Amino acid sequence: MLEAAAIIGCPIDPDVLQRVAGSAAADVEDALASGMLLDHGRTLTFRHELAREAILSAIPASRRVTLFRRVLQVLETIAGVPRDLARLAHYAEAAGNQAAVLRYAPAAARRAARFQAHREEADQYARALRFAASLPPVQRAELLEAWSYACYLTAQIEQALTAREAALQIWNTLGDARKEGENRCHLANLLWAQARIVDDEREAEAAVTLMEQFPAGPELAMAYGTLARLRGATRDAAAAIFMGERAIALAERAGSTETLIDALITVGEARLALGEIDGGQQQVEASMRLAIDAGLDGLTARAHQSGPRVCRVRPVARGDTASRTRHWVLHRPRSRPPPLPHDGLARSLSSQTGQLGRRTKSGELGAECA
């Protein structure tokens, strides 16, 4: 019975434990009386996690697999027990049940993403991919794309690149030029995060070439926006504005909110770089409002990252921008897409706020990121 409890892990549902172990209630009472298990009302736990780990490590491998299969079977059939998708995925992997892993791990990843638990999301997609070799190519490519993006959000850039390149290879083999172009855009962003300027522009230009074969739509808008951002990053502001405005026009027509916001930020930053202060400021602030309203945290972070640039070019007149950005940095979660250096942004804003004479707020922000 203790072996079954160790396999289930904490917290332990007493009903599930009895079904897995085939034990009577008296056996559970004996474990409680011995002090190995503790009663928390509706659930049980081991008194010490080390005791659970010792029991677990002593179970022969073949029996361990059998018990994991039994736990999974019980949890899939028992009524009235809320389904913990992450635990089910764990049991499925330990049981070697491919179908169950592919059923639960992607679902657990999507749930984690809804709560911005992107590290858990990435881990669950990685788990699914360990069992995805026999999936149809399209499904495998979609899992690779999802894993790549989750890795990007958690600064696991090497893994993100590996996954994105694998997905790109599948779409290329299938002859799906639209998906190939989309993945080249994402690949360009990842290469930019590694400061591989020549490689990222090559991928972005290839994406534009692919997308221009088709009627203008959201895919071409994304490709233009990606190339515009990279041109801006290499300080070719005029080219960034030219490509960015094409992306904005297409994104507005196609209703592509994310691409629109991204391109607005790019063009706004490029205008600021050229000294077009008012026009650049307006576009950056418009993108900021749109990103917040749409709940797009990564783009919100990128828009706010432009705040220090605005403050540098017009520090007194644009103090409101520093204050809004300061508030967002202090009150938003720290899980943000790279390469958006959250702490570096906070320190920069602390300096800018101090220059504006708001010493109290500057000190508060500096303390937050210390």
N, C-alpha and C positions, 0 to 999 in steps of 0.2 A: 504494500500500500504506500509506503514512503517512497518507493521508486516511482510510482505513478505521480505522487505529489511533486517530486523533484522534476519530473518531465513536464508537468503542467506549468510549474513556475508560479510565482506569487503575483497577484492574489489567486487563491485557489477556491473555486466554487465547490462546496462540499458534495453537492449532487453530482457534478461532473467527476469529481474524484472517485466517488463510489462506483459510478458506471464504468470508468476507465479501469479501476483496480478490481472490479467485481467483488468489492468488500461490503460488509454490513456496517451499519452505523456504529456498532460496538467497536469495530476496528479503528474508526476515526476517534472515538472516545478514548481508546487506549493510547493513541498517538498524542492526543491532547494531555492525557494524564501523565505521560512520560516527559512532557515538556518539549518534545520535538516540534510540535505544531502549536500555534497560538490561535485562539478563537477571537475573531473580530466581528462577531455577529453574523453577517451574511457571507463572510469570506474567512478563509484560513491563511496563515502564513507560516513559514518556518521561523523558529525563534532566531536563528542566525542564518544569514545567506551562505556563510561558509559551510554550514552543515548540509544545505541543499546541494551546493557544488560538490561536496565530498561524495554524497550519495550518487549524484548524477555521473561523476567520473568513474565510479565503481561499477556502473551498469555495463555489461558487455555490449559491444556495438550492435550486434544483431538484435538483441532484446531492446535496445534503445530505439532502434528504428521501428520495431513492432509496437512499442508503447506510443511513439509519436503518431503512428498510423491510427492507433486506437483513440488517442485524444482527438485527432482530426475527425475521425468518424463520429465520435460522440458529439462533438461541437456542431457538426453539420446536421445532425439529426435531432438534437434536443430542442425542444420548444421553449420559448420564453427567456432565453439567454441572449442578451445583446451581443451582436457579432463585433468582435475586435478584429478588424481586417488585418492589421499588422501582425497580431499573434497568430491568426489563422495562416497567414503567409509563412511565418516562421515554422509552424508545425508542418505545413505542407512541404517546405524545403527539407526539413529534418527527416520527414517520412519518405522523401524521394518521389513525391507525387507531382509529376509534371503538370497535369491538368489543373490540379488545385493551386499550384504556384501561379500559373498563368491566369487563374481566375481571381485570386486574392491579391497578389502583389501589385499589379497595375491599379486595382481599385484602392488599395492602401496608399499608393503613391498619389493618386488623384485627391484622396481625402487629405493627405498631408499638405499638398499644395494649397488647398483651400484655407488652411490655417497657417500658411507661409512657413511650414516646417520643411524647408527645402532640402535639408540634409537627409531627413527621413525619406522624403520623396525620391531623392537620388539613390538612396540605399535600396528602396523597394523596386525601382526600375532596374537596378543592377541585378537584384535577385531574380526578377522575371527573365532578364536576358541570359542568365545562366541556364535557363531551361527552354530557351527560345530557338535553339538550333533547327528544330524541325518545323517551325512555323512557316507559313507562306511568306515570301519575300516582302510583300507590302506590310504585313503586320510586324515583321521584324524591323523593318525600316522605321515604322512609326514608333516602336519602342525605343529604338536607338535615338531618334529625334528627341523624344521626351526625356530620356536619360541625359542627353547632351545638354539640354536647356537647364535641367535641374542641377547638373554639375556646374554650369556657367553661373547660376545664381549662388552657388556656394564656393566659388573661386577654385573649383577643381578643373582648371583649364586644360590640363593634359588629357584627363578623362573625357572632357567635353569635346576636345578635338578628335580624339580617337573615335568616339561614338559618331560624331558628325561626319567624319570621313567615311566611316563604314556605311552610314545611311546614304551618303552621296554616291558611293560605289553601287549600291543596290539600285537606286533610281536611274543611274547611268546605264546599268545593265538592262534594266527594264525599258529603257528608251523614253522615260518620262521627263521631258525637257523642262516642264514647269517646276516639278519637284526638284530637279537637279539645280535649276536656277535659284529656287528658294533656299536650298541647302548651301549653295555657294555664298549666298548673302550671309547666312549665319556663320559659315566658316570664315568669311572675311572678318566678321566681328571678333571671333575668337583669336584670329591671327593678329588683329590689332591689339587685343589685350596682351599679347606677348611682344608687342612692339616690332612685329615682322612686317614692316611697311610695304616692302616690295611684294611679298606674298599676298598680303590682304588686298592690295589694289588689283593684283592679277585676278583674284577670285571675284572681286566686285565687278570688274570689267567683263569677266566671263559671264557673270550673272546677267548683266545688262544685255550682252550679245544674245544670250539665250532667250530672254524675255521679249526682246524686240522682234522676235519671230512671230509673236502672237498679237492679237488685238490688244490695244492698251487697256490695262486693268490693274488690279491691286498688286499683282506680282511684279509688273514693271515699275509701279510706284515704289515698291520695296527696294528693288534693285537700284533705281535712281537715288533713293534716300540713303542707301548704304554707301554708294559711291560718293555721294555728296559729303557724308559724314567723314569718310576717310580722306577726301580731298581737303576738307577743313582741318582735319587733324595734322595734315602735312603742310599746313599754312598756305594753301592755295585758295584763299578766301573767295576770289572771283569765281573760280570753277565750282566751289562749294555752293555759292549762291545760284549759279546757273542750273546745276543739277538739282539742287534742293527745291527750287521753284517749280521745276518740272514734276518733282515728286509730290509737292503740295497740291498742284493742280490735279494730278491723277488721283491722289488719295482722296481729295474732296469729292471728286466725281464718283469714285468707287465706294465711298463711305468707309475707308480704311483708317480708323481712328488712330491706331498705334503709329502707322506710317506717317500720318499727318502730323502728329505731335513731334515725332522724332525729327522730321524734316523742318518743322518750324523752329525747333531748338537749333538745328544745324545752321539754318539761314540766319537766325538771330545772332548767333555767336559770330558768324562770318561778317555780318554787318558791323558788329561791335569792333571786330578786329580791323575793319577798314575805316573806323572812326564815325560810322553812321549810328550815332548813339541813340537817338530817339527811335528810329526804325528797328534797330536791333533790340532795344529794351522792350518795345511793344510786342515783338514776336516771341521773345523769351517769356514774358509775363503771360501772353496768351497761351503758350504751350504749357506753362505751369498750371494755369487754371483748368485747362482741358485734361491734363494728366491727373490732377487731384479729383476732378469730377468723375473721371472714368475709373478711378481706383487703380491706376497703373503705377505701382510703386517704383519700378525701375526707371520709368520715364520721368516720374516726379523727382526722383533723386537726381537724374541728369539735368533737368531744368533748374533745380535749385543749385546745382553745382555751378551754374552760370552766374549765380548771385554774386560771388566774390569778384568776378570779372566786371559786372555792372558797377559794383561799388568802387573798383579801382579806376574806372574811366569817369565816373561822376559820383564821388563819395558823398557829398553833402546832399545833393538833390535826390539821391537814390537810397537814403537811409532806410526807407520803408522796405525796400527789397531785402536788405541785410536782416532787418528785424523779422520779416516773414520766414526767411530761410532759417534763421536762428531758431524760431519756434518749431519749425518742421524737424530740424535736426534733433532738438531736445525731446520731441514727443513721438517720433516715429520709431518702430523697431529697427534694430541694427542689421537685420538680414537684408542686404541690398545687393543687386547685381554688380559684380565687378565689371569694368574697372572704375568704380565710383568710391573713392576712398572716404568713407564716412567720417572717420576721426580727423583726417586731414582737412576735409571740408569744414568740420566744426572748428578746428583751430584757426583756419583762415578767416572764418566768419567772426570768431572771437576777436581777432586782430582788427578786422574791419569795423566791428561794432565799437571797439575801444577808440578807434580813430574818429568815430562819430561823436565821441564824448559821452557815450552811454556806458560808463565804467561798471555800474552794477551788473548790467546784463552781460557785459564782456567777461566779468569775473565769474558769473554763473555758468556761462558757456564754457569757459576755460576749465572750470572745475569739473563739469560734466564729462569732458573728454580727457581728463588727466588720468 
